[in-house]
Amino acid sequence: MNNIITLENLKVEIEKKREELNNLMVCEIDKYKILDFSQKLDKLIFQYYKFRENEKSN
């Protein structure tokens, strides 16, 4: 399996996580699970912007 991360892969993953987070919010699931999930999403978004910056500088 290829583990190379691309901007497009990150975009897709971020969108999936956003949808999942929205579903969690609607279902009124445990707030700690929502927080954990939200933090994971934040990390993906950070990766995306970091990767994008590296692409621009090259």
DRENMIDREN-728874 format. One record per residue (C-alpha): residue in one letter; x, y, z. Coordinates in nm, 2 decimals, always signed. Layout:
residues N
<pt><fimi>A</fimi><px>X</px><py>Y</py><pz>Z</pz></pt>
...
end
This chain:
residues 58
<pt><fimi>M</fimi><px>+0.00</px><py>+0.00</py><pz>+0.00</pz></pt>
<pt><fimi>N</fimi><px>+0.12</px><py>+0.35</py><pz>-0.09</pz></pt>
<pt><fimi>N</fimi><px>+0.15</px><py>+0.57</py><pz>+0.22</pz></pt>
<pt><fimi>I</fimi><px>+0.24</px><py>+0.89</py><pz>+0.03</pz></pt>
<pt><fimi>I</fimi><px>+0.01</px><py>+1.17</py><pz>+0.15</pz></pt>
<pt><fimi>T</fimi><px>-0.11</px><py>+1.41</py><pz>-0.12</pz></pt>
<pt><fimi>L</fimi><px>-0.31</px><py>+1.73</py><pz>-0.08</pz></pt>
<pt><fimi>E</fimi><px>-0.61</px><py>+1.56</py><pz>-0.25</pz></pt>
<pt><fimi>N</fimi><px>-0.59</px><py>+1.27</py><pz>-0.01</pz></pt>
<pt><fimi>L</fimi><px>-0.59</px><py>+1.51</py><pz>+0.28</pz></pt>
<pt><fimi>K</fimi><px>-0.88</px><py>+1.70</py><pz>+0.14</pz></pt>
<pt><fimi>V</fimi><px>-1.09</px><py>+1.38</py><pz>+0.11</pz></pt>
<pt><fimi>E</fimi><px>-1.00</px><py>+1.27</py><pz>+0.45</pz></pt>
<pt><fimi>I</fimi><px>-1.08</px><py>+1.61</py><pz>+0.61</pz></pt>
<pt><fimi>E</fimi><px>-1.42</px><py>+1.61</py><pz>+0.43</pz></pt>
<pt><fimi>K</fimi><px>-1.50</px><py>+1.26</py><pz>+0.56</pz></pt>
<pt><fimi>K</fimi><px>-1.41</px><py>+1.35</py><pz>+0.91</pz></pt>
<pt><fimi>R</fimi><px>-1.62</px><py>+1.67</py><pz>+0.90</pz></pt>
<pt><fimi>E</fimi><px>-1.92</px><py>+1.47</py><pz>+0.79</pz></pt>
<pt><fimi>E</fimi><px>-1.86</px><py>+1.22</py><pz>+1.07</pz></pt>
<pt><fimi>L</fimi><px>-1.82</px><py>+1.50</py><pz>+1.32</pz></pt>
<pt><fimi>N</fimi><px>-2.15</px><py>+1.66</py><pz>+1.20</pz></pt>
<pt><fimi>N</fimi><px>-2.32</px><py>+1.32</py><pz>+1.25</pz></pt>
<pt><fimi>L</fimi><px>-2.18</px><py>+1.29</py><pz>+1.60</pz></pt>
<pt><fimi>M</fimi><px>-2.32</px><py>+1.63</py><pz>+1.69</pz></pt>
<pt><fimi>V</fimi><px>-2.66</px><py>+1.55</py><pz>+1.56</pz></pt>
<pt><fimi>C</fimi><px>-2.67</px><py>+1.22</py><pz>+1.75</pz></pt>
<pt><fimi>E</fimi><px>-2.58</px><py>+1.40</py><pz>+2.08</pz></pt>
<pt><fimi>I</fimi><px>-2.30</px><py>+1.16</py><pz>+2.15</pz></pt>
<pt><fimi>D</fimi><px>-2.07</px><py>+1.20</py><pz>+2.45</pz></pt>
<pt><fimi>K</fimi><px>-1.90</px><py>+1.54</py><pz>+2.44</pz></pt>
<pt><fimi>Y</fimi><px>-1.56</px><py>+1.38</py><pz>+2.51</pz></pt>
<pt><fimi>K</fimi><px>-1.59</px><py>+1.16</py><pz>+2.20</pz></pt>
<pt><fimi>I</fimi><px>-1.68</px><py>+1.47</py><pz>+2.00</pz></pt>
<pt><fimi>L</fimi><px>-1.38</px><py>+1.66</py><pz>+2.14</pz></pt>
<pt><fimi>D</fimi><px>-1.15</px><py>+1.38</py><pz>+2.06</pz></pt>
<pt><fimi>F</fimi><px>-1.28</px><py>+1.35</py><pz>+1.71</pz></pt>
<pt><fimi>S</fimi><px>-1.26</px><py>+1.73</py><pz>+1.66</pz></pt>
<pt><fimi>Q</fimi><px>-0.89</px><py>+1.73</py><pz>+1.77</pz></pt>
<pt><fimi>K</fimi><px>-0.82</px><py>+1.45</py><pz>+1.52</pz></pt>
<pt><fimi>L</fimi><px>-0.98</px><py>+1.66</py><pz>+1.25</pz></pt>
<pt><fimi>D</fimi><px>-0.78</px><py>+1.96</py><pz>+1.36</pz></pt>
<pt><fimi>K</fimi><px>-0.46</px><py>+1.76</py><pz>+1.31</pz></pt>
<pt><fimi>L</fimi><px>-0.56</px><py>+1.66</py><pz>+0.96</pz></pt>
<pt><fimi>I</fimi><px>-0.63</px><py>+2.02</py><pz>+0.87</pz></pt>
<pt><fimi>F</fimi><px>-0.30</px><py>+2.13</py><pz>+1.02</pz></pt>
<pt><fimi>Q</fimi><px>-0.12</px><py>+1.86</py><pz>+0.81</pz></pt>
<pt><fimi>Y</fimi><px>-0.30</px><py>+1.98</py><pz>+0.50</pz></pt>
<pt><fimi>Y</fimi><px>-0.19</px><py>+2.34</py><pz>+0.55</pz></pt>
<pt><fimi>K</fimi><px>+0.16</px><py>+2.24</py><pz>+0.63</pz></pt>
<pt><fimi>F</fimi><px>+0.18</px><py>+2.01</py><pz>+0.33</pz></pt>
<pt><fimi>R</fimi><px>+0.04</px><py>+2.29</py><pz>+0.11</pz></pt>
<pt><fimi>E</fimi><px>+0.30</px><py>+2.54</py><pz>+0.24</pz></pt>
<pt><fimi>N</fimi><px>+0.58</px><py>+2.29</py><pz>+0.16</pz></pt>
<pt><fimi>E</fimi><px>+0.44</px><py>+2.25</py><pz>-0.19</pz></pt>
<pt><fimi>K</fimi><px>+0.44</px><py>+2.62</py><pz>-0.25</pz></pt>
<pt><fimi>S</fimi><px>+0.80</px><py>+2.67</py><pz>-0.13</pz></pt>
<pt><fimi>N</fimi><px>+0.93</px><py>+2.39</py><pz>-0.36</pz></pt>
end
